Amino acid sequence: MQLNDKIYIAGHRGMVGGAIKRKLEKDGFSNLIYHNSSSLDLRNQQQVDSFFEEERPAYVFLAAAKVGGIVANNTFRADFIYENLMIEANIIHAAYKHNVSKLMFLGSSCIYPKMAPQPLKEEYLLTGTLEYTNEPYAIAKIAGIKLCEAYRDQYGCNFISVMPTNLYGIGDNYHPQNSHVLPALIRRIHEAKENNIPEVTIWGTGTPRREFLYSEDLADACVFLMQTYNEKALINVGVGEDVSIKELAHMVKAVVGYNGGFVFDSSKPDGTPRKLMDVNKLSSLGWKHVTSLNRGIELAYEDFLKKELIRQ
């Protein structure tokens, strides 16, 4: 990518797309294009095709998606598979049709089988059964990977697929029911502190282990890969380290300054026992994250507090 190339960021208002936008602006890229969902419905093929025909972007970051935590994924199963399939199919096809130089599709670590060996290697895709609670979302993301591969195979398109681990950071969703585990913990522990609630109930046993990557680090990896990576095979983006949900809760507790305790509700689902990415492929290219989990939680909590001030 050259600094004056036209770059389309699909999903620029989300946490991932917003981080990519900030990274590109910081690096001096000046010809960025993006639309709000009110003016461009990515689920609508005709609207997407017209947008690509008019704008003719050279590069595309496909970060737009319908996302949510375990409750949202399991409750709105049809919405998650339908909307994500439509978004990625429309954008990928339009990128081919209108001669985009390169497209990056952003997936998710949930594409891997529930009981896959740890850490998760790229070649484990489609080797086993998915976690049921987010299966529709995972299938949609797998379809996006396969779309990129198929358009590369048939038409020679330089479409690449990047699989981030669990993400958090600036612009995250802190909804009490529909958010992912880390932002949900930040909100609930903060509210417990503010309201002098003596204990916080956490879904599951606290034993599942998860890996977390700060949003700004992901954006740095995405721009790095857009400049350097041109292979058909998907590539993992993560930190190569994980923590248990219980350990995570105590890290958030320390950052927030909460003095209460935790109760783990084992009647609620744990989800996949462990999700740790193998990042050797990315490391071999020369990229590594820079934000520690503890520092990232501090930055995320600062962002949450700003949102709370606006909301009030």
C-alpha positions in Angstrom: 0.0 0.0 0.0 1.2 3.5 -0.9 0.2 6.4 1.3 -2.2 7.8 -1.3 -3.9 4.5 -2.3 -7.6 4.4 -1.8 -8.3 2.1 1.2 -11.8 0.9 2.2 -12.3 -0.1 5.9 -15.5 -2.1 6.2 -16.6 -1.8 9.8 -14.7 1.3 10.8 -17.1 2.1 13.7 -16.4 -1.2 15.4 -13.5 -1.9 17.7 -11.3 -3.7 15.1 -12.2 -1.4 12.1 -11.7 1.7 14.3 -8.3 0.5 15.4 -7.2 -0.1 11.8 -8.5 3.3 10.8 -6.4 4.9 13.6 -3.3 2.9 12.7 -3.5 3.9 9.0 -4.1 7.6 9.8 -1.1 7.5 12.2 1.1 6.0 9.5 0.1 8.7 7.1 -2.4 7.0 4.8 -4.6 9.8 3.6 -7.1 8.3 1.2 -9.4 6.2 3.5 -13.0 5.6 2.7 -15.8 4.2 5.0 -19.5 4.4 5.4 -21.9 4.2 8.3 -24.5 1.4 8.1 -27.2 4.0 7.7 -25.8 5.0 4.3 -24.4 1.6 3.2 -26.1 -1.7 4.2 -23.4 -4.3 3.7 -26.0 -7.0 3.8 -27.5 -5.6 0.5 -25.6 -6.8 -2.6 -26.8 -4.1 -4.8 -25.8 -1.3 -2.4 -22.3 -2.9 -1.9 -21.8 -3.4 -5.7 -22.8 0.2 -6.4 -20.4 1.5 -3.7 -17.5 -0.5 -5.1 -18.3 0.6 -8.7 -18.3 4.3 -7.6 -15.4 4.3 -5.2 -13.0 1.8 -6.7 -10.9 1.1 -3.6 -7.5 -0.5 -4.2 -7.3 -2.2 -0.8 -10.0 -3.5 1.5 -10.0 -4.4 5.2 -13.0 -6.5 5.8 -13.6 -5.9 9.5 -17.4 -5.5 9.4 -19.3 -8.2 11.2 -22.2 -8.9 13.6 -20.4 -9.8 16.8 -21.3 -10.6 20.4 -20.5 -12.8 23.4 -21.7 -16.3 24.3 -25.3 -15.2 25.2 -25.8 -13.1 22.0 -24.2 -15.9 19.8 -26.5 -18.6 21.2 -29.6 -16.5 21.3 -29.5 -14.8 17.9 -28.2 -17.8 15.9 -30.0 -17.1 12.7 -29.0 -13.4 12.7 -25.3 -14.2 13.3 -25.0 -16.7 10.4 -27.2 -14.8 7.9 -25.8 -11.3 8.5 -22.2 -12.3 8.5 -22.6 -14.5 5.4 -24.2 -11.6 3.5 -21.6 -9.0 4.6 -18.6 -11.1 3.6 -20.1 -12.5 0.4 -21.1 -9.1 -0.9 -17.8 -7.4 -0.1 -15.6 -10.2 -1.4 -17.5 -10.6 -4.6 -17.6 -6.9 -5.2 -13.8 -6.7 -4.5 -13.2 -9.3 -7.2 -15.7 -7.7 -9.7 -14.1 -4.2 -9.3 -10.5 -5.3 -9.4 -9.4 -4.6 -5.8 -5.6 -5.1 -5.5 -5.8 -6.8 -2.1 -8.4 -7.7 0.5 -7.9 -8.8 4.1 -10.7 -10.8 5.7 -10.8 -10.8 9.5 -12.1 -14.0 11.1 -12.1 -15.3 14.6 -10.4 -18.0 16.7 -13.8 -19.7 17.1 -13.4 -21.2 13.7 -11.3 -23.9 15.2 -12.8 -27.2 16.5 -13.9 -27.1 20.2 -11.6 -29.9 21.2 -8.7 -29.1 18.8 -5.2 -29.6 20.2 -3.6 -26.6 21.9 -2.2 -24.2 20.8 -4.4 -23.8 17.7 -2.5 -24.2 14.5 -3.8 -22.9 11.2 -4.1 -26.4 9.8 -6.6 -27.5 12.5 -9.4 -25.7 10.5 -12.2 -28.2 9.7 -10.7 -31.1 11.6 -13.5 -31.4 14.2 -16.8 -30.3 15.7 -17.3 -26.6 16.5 -18.4 -25.2 19.9 -22.2 -25.3 19.7 -22.9 -21.9 21.3 -21.2 -19.9 18.6 -21.4 -22.4 15.7 -23.4 -20.1 13.4 -20.9 -17.3 13.7 -18.0 -19.7 13.3 -19.5 -21.3 10.2 -20.0 -17.8 8.7 -16.3 -17.0 9.3 -15.2 -20.3 7.9 -17.2 -19.5 4.8 -15.4 -16.1 4.5 -12.0 -17.9 4.6 -13.2 -20.3 1.9 -14.5 -17.5 -0.2 -11.1 -15.8 -0.1 -9.4 -19.1 -1.1 -11.9 -19.8 -3.9 -11.6 -16.4 -5.5 -7.8 -16.7 -5.3 -8.0 -20.2 -6.9 -10.4 -19.3 -9.6 -9.6 -15.7 -10.4 -6.2 -15.1 -8.9 -7.4 -12.5 -6.4 -4.9 -11.5 -3.7 -7.4 -12.1 -0.8 -5.9 -13.1 2.5 -7.5 -14.3 5.8 -6.4 -13.2 9.3 -7.6 -15.0 12.4 -7.4 -12.8 15.6 -7.6 -14.3 19.0 -10.0 -12.8 21.6 -9.9 -9.0 21.3 -10.5 -6.1 23.6 -9.7 -2.4 23.8 -10.8 1.0 22.5 -14.4 1.1 21.3 -15.3 -2.3 22.8 -18.9 -3.3 23.5 -19.7 -3.2 27.2 -23.3 -4.4 27.0 -24.2 -6.4 30.2 -25.6 -9.4 28.2 -24.2 -9.2 24.7 -20.6 -8.4 25.2 -17.5 -10.6 25.3 -16.0 -11.8 28.6 -13.4 -9.2 29.3 -15.5 -6.1 28.6 -18.4 -7.8 30.5 -16.1 -8.3 33.5 -15.0 -4.7 33.4 -18.5 -3.4 33.4 -19.8 -5.7 36.1 -16.9 -5.3 38.4 -17.0 -1.5 38.0 -20.7 -1.5 38.8 -20.2 -3.7 41.8 -17.5 -1.3 43.1 -19.8 1.8 42.5 -22.8 0.2 44.2 -20.8 -1.5 47.1 -22.0 -5.0 46.0 -20.0 -7.5 48.0 -19.6 -10.2 45.3 -19.9 -10.6 41.5 -21.3 -13.7 39.9 -19.4 -15.0 36.9 -20.8 -17.5 34.4 -19.2 -20.9 34.4 -16.5 -22.5 36.5 -13.7 -19.9 35.9 -11.4 -22.6 34.6 -11.6 -22.1 30.8 -8.5 -20.5 29.5 -8.5 -17.6 27.0 -5.9 -15.5 25.1 -6.5 -11.8 24.7 -5.0 -9.3 22.2 -5.3 -5.5 22.6 -7.2 -3.9 19.6 -4.4 -1.5 18.7 -1.9 -4.4 18.5 -4.2 -6.2 16.2 -4.5 -3.2 14.0 -0.7 -3.0 13.8 -0.6 -6.7 12.8 -3.2 -6.1 10.1 -1.4 -3.3 8.5 1.9 -5.3 8.7 0.3 -8.3 7.0 -1.5 -6.2 4.4 2.0 -5.0 3.4 3.9 -8.3 3.7 1.6 -11.4 3.5 0.3 -12.7 0.2 -0.5 -16.4 0.9 -3.6 -18.4 0.4 -3.4 -20.0 3.8 -5.0 -18.2 6.8 -2.7 -16.8 9.5 -3.3 -16.5 13.2 -2.8 -13.3 15.1 -2.4 -13.5 18.9 0.0 -13.2 21.8 0.7 -16.9 22.4 -0.2 -16.8 26.1 -3.5 -17.4 27.9 -5.1 -17.0 31.3 -8.0 -18.6 33.1 -11.3 -16.7 33.4 -10.7 -16.7 37.2 -7.3 -15.2 36.7 -8.7 -12.6 34.3 -11.4 -11.6 36.8 -8.8 -10.9 39.5 -6.7 -8.9 37.0 -9.8 -6.7 36.2 -10.6 -6.5 39.9 -7.1 -5.1 40.7 -7.3 -2.5 37.8 -10.8 -1.4 38.8 -10.0 -1.3 42.5 -12.9 -3.6 43.6 -12.6 -5.1 47.1 -15.4 -7.7 46.8 -15.3 -11.4 45.9 -16.4 -13.7 43.1 -19.0 -16.5 42.8 -18.7 -18.8 39.9 -22.0 -20.1 38.6 -21.2 -23.6 37.3 -24.7 -24.1 36.0 -23.9 -21.7 33.2 -21.9 -22.8 30.1 -18.1 -22.6 30.0 -17.8 -22.7 26.3 -14.6 -24.1 24.7 -12.2 -25.3 27.5 -9.2 -23.5 26.0 -8.4 -21.3 23.0 -4.8 -20.5 22.6 -3.4 -19.5 19.2 -0.2 -20.9 17.7 1.4 -17.7 16.5 4.7 -19.1 15.2 3.8 -18.4 11.6 3.2 -14.7 12.4 6.3 -14.5 14.6 8.5 -15.9 11.8 7.5 -12.9 9.7 8.8 -10.6 12.4 5.7 -9.3 14.2 5.0 -9.5 17.9 2.4 -7.8 20.2 3.7 -4.9 22.4 0.8 -4.4 24.9 0.7 -6.6 28.0 -2.7 -7.9 29.2 -2.5 -5.9 32.4 -1.6 -2.7 30.6 -4.3 -3.4 28.0 -6.9 -3.8 30.8 -5.9 -0.5 32.2 -6.3 1.2 28.8 -9.7 -0.5 28.2 -10.9 0.5 31.6 -10.0 4.1 30.9 -12.0 3.9 27.6 -15.0 2.4 29.5 -14.9 5.2 32.0 -15.0 7.8 29.2 -18.0 6.0 27.7 -19.7 6.0 31.1 -19.2 9.8 31.4 -20.8 10.3 28.0 -23.7 8.0 28.8 -24.4 9.9 32.0 
